[in-house]
Amino acid sequence: MAGRTLIAALILAAFSCLGLAQTPNPEPKYAEPPVPIITFDFVLEGGTPPHYAIAVQTHGKASYRADEVPAADKAPLQPYFYLFLITEPTRLRIFELTRALNYFQGDFEYHGGRIANMGIKTLTFKEGSRESHTSFNYTTNPRLQELTVIFQNMSNTLEYGRRLEYLHRFDKLGLEAELKSMEEAAKSKQLGELQVIAPMLQRLLDDSGVINVTRRRAEHLLQMIKSDPAARAAAPE
């Protein structure tokens, strides 16, 4: 609970800073209404990453935070934090599913028998002082399954982007295998919001120090983004 509260506070602070940077207003005459936020928090020891959280505002701004599972016997590693914009169809679907799930009020855990640990997933809806959430390891609820896949696919994309950034700096020869894996993940519909990492893919395409086969894979993924009007609209400039 404490960890989830800290993550929510950090995400809200990040959104607040972003909003202030875009629309400075030191003396607002009216208090702005609270913005609904949906957060997906995932914990699985041994996972890659073992812990992450994605928060989405009602107008499409989103944040991603990934870090180690907190442990009493070691200092936490520096978290990875990223702000981005999701596509309009994804935003609408997330909030549509949330309403259909009664804003996560209820027990959605599967109680039909013993299930392996698939990671603890916590979905939270917050709007001002109103807050509701549910946690589960496995569920048979189709709406909750769909919502989980949406967020997990977002994480997959962002983690690919993070690894590509590292490989671009320290191991350019490793980029080709990573991009090939990414293409396969895209074909099997295991990626979501691919436009988020379009700038990283463009840097690879523009880098003459990257081998041609790698640049062609980056170009192919960029073409996938450009062929989707919603993705083009949400892609960072």
N, C-alpha and C positions, 0 to 999 in steps of 0.2 A: 504493500500500500504506500509506504514511504517513497519507494522508488518511482512508482507511478505518479505520485504527487510532484516529485522533483522534475520528472520529465515534462509533465503538463506545464509546470511553471516556466521551465526553460523554453518550451515551444511558444507559450503565450508571450514571453519576453521577446523572443525572436520576431514574432509577427508584429508586436508593438513597435519594435525598432524599425522594421521594414516599413510599416505604415507611416511612421514619423518621418522617415527619410524621403518618402514619396510625397507626402502632403503635410508639410510643416504648418502647425497651427498652435502656437504657444498659449493662446488664450481663447479656447473654443467657447462659444456662447451656450452650446447645448451639449449635453453628454451623449455620446454615440451609443446606439442600442447594442446590446451584447451580440457577438457574432457566434452562431452555432459552430461547434468544432466536433469532429468525429476523430477519435484516436484508436489506432490498432497497435497493440503492444504484444510482442512475441518473445518468449524466453524458452530456449532449449540448450541445455548445457552440452557442449561439443558441437553445436551448430555453427554455421558460417554465414552471418555472425551469430554468436550465441544469444544476443539480445538486440532487438531493434524496436523502434516505435515510429509510426507514421501518423501525422495529424493533418486533417484536411478541413479547411474552412468552407463555409457555404458558398463563397464566391470563387473557389478553386485554388486559392493559395494553399500550399502544402509544405510540410517539413519532414525530414527524415533524420533520425538519430540512430546510430549503431554503436554498440560498445560491448565490453565484456560483461558477463554475469557478475554482479557485485559479490566479493568474497572478503571475509574478515581477515584472512591471512596474507593478503597482498594489496598493493596500491592499484587502483583502477587505471587502465590505460586511457589515453586521450580519446574521447569519443569522436566519431565522424559525424558531422552535422551538415545538412544540405537543405537549402530552400528552393522550391520549384513551383511550377504551375501545372495542374493536371488538365486534361482535355475536358471539354464541356460534356460529352456523353458519359465519361467516367464519373464526373462530379454529380451529374443528375442521377446516375444509377446508384451511387453510394448513398445518397440521401433518400432515394426512393426505397431502397432495401432497408435502410435504418427505420424509416417510418413504418414499413410493413412488419418489422421486427419489434414494434412498439418501443423504439428507442432503447433496445437491449434490456428491457425489464422482464426478467424471467430466468429460469434455469434451462439452458439449452444443451447441457452436457448429456452425452449418451450414457445410460445406466443399464444397458442390456447385457453387459458382461465385461470381462477384463480386456482393456485395450492398451497397447504399447504406448509409451510416452512419445507423443507426436509434437510436443511443445505446448506450453500454456499460452493461450491466446486470450487477450482481454480487449474487448471493444467498449469504448466509453463515448457517451454523448454528453456534451456540456454546452449550456447556453446560459450565461450569467450565473445565477445561483442554482440553477437547475442542473442536476447531474445524475446520470444513471449508467450502469455498466453491467457486463456479464463476462465471465471467464469460463473457458472450457479447454479440454484436451482434444476431444473429438465430438462432433455433433452430426446428427443425421438430418438436421434442418436444412433444406435446399437453399433457402435464402442466405442463411449464415455461411453455408459452404461457399456460395458464390461470392459473398463479400470477402471472405477469407482469401479466396483465390485472387481477387482483385488486388488486395494489399500485398500478398506474398509475391505476386508477379511484379509489382512496383519495386519491392525490395530486391528481387532478382536483377532487374534492370540497373538499379542504383549500385548494386554490388559489382556488376560487370563494369560499370563506369569507373568505380573506384579502382578496380584491378587494372583496367586499361591505363588509367592515369599513372599508376605505379610502374607498370611495364614500360610505358612510353619514356619514363625518366631513367629507369634502371636496367631494363632488359628488353630492348626493342625486338629481339629475335623471338621472344615469347609472345608477342602480340598476335601473330598469325593463328596460333592454336587457340588463343582466347577468343578471337573474333569468329573462328570457325565454330567453336562451342556456342557462341552467342547466336550465330545464324541458325544452328540446330534448335536452340531453345526458342527462338522466334517462330520457327516452323511448327514446333509442338505446342505453341501458345502458352509458353511459360514466362513470357516477358510482358510487361505492361508499361504504358507511358514511355515508349522508346524515345520520344522527342526530348526527354529530360537530358539525355546524354549526347544529343546532336552536336553540341560544341566540341566535345571530346572526339567524336568521330570525324568532325571536320578538321581538327588539328592533325589527326593521323593522316587524312587524305592530303593535306597541304604540306606535310613534312617529307621532303625529298630524301631524308635520311632513313625513312621507313621503306622496306622492300615493297616492290610493286604488287605482289600477291596480297600482302596485308592491306595496302591502300585500296585495292579493288574490293576487298571484303568490307572495309569501312564505307566505301562508296555505295556498295549494295545495300547496306543497312540504312544509309542516308536516303537512298531512293525509296525505301520502304516508308520512311517518315514523310517524305515529300509527296508520296502518293495518297496520303491520308489527310484530307483537309483539316480535320479536327486537330491532328498532331501538328500540322504546319502552323496552325493558329496559336498553339500553346508552346511551340518551340522557343527556347531562349534565343535572343538575338546576338 
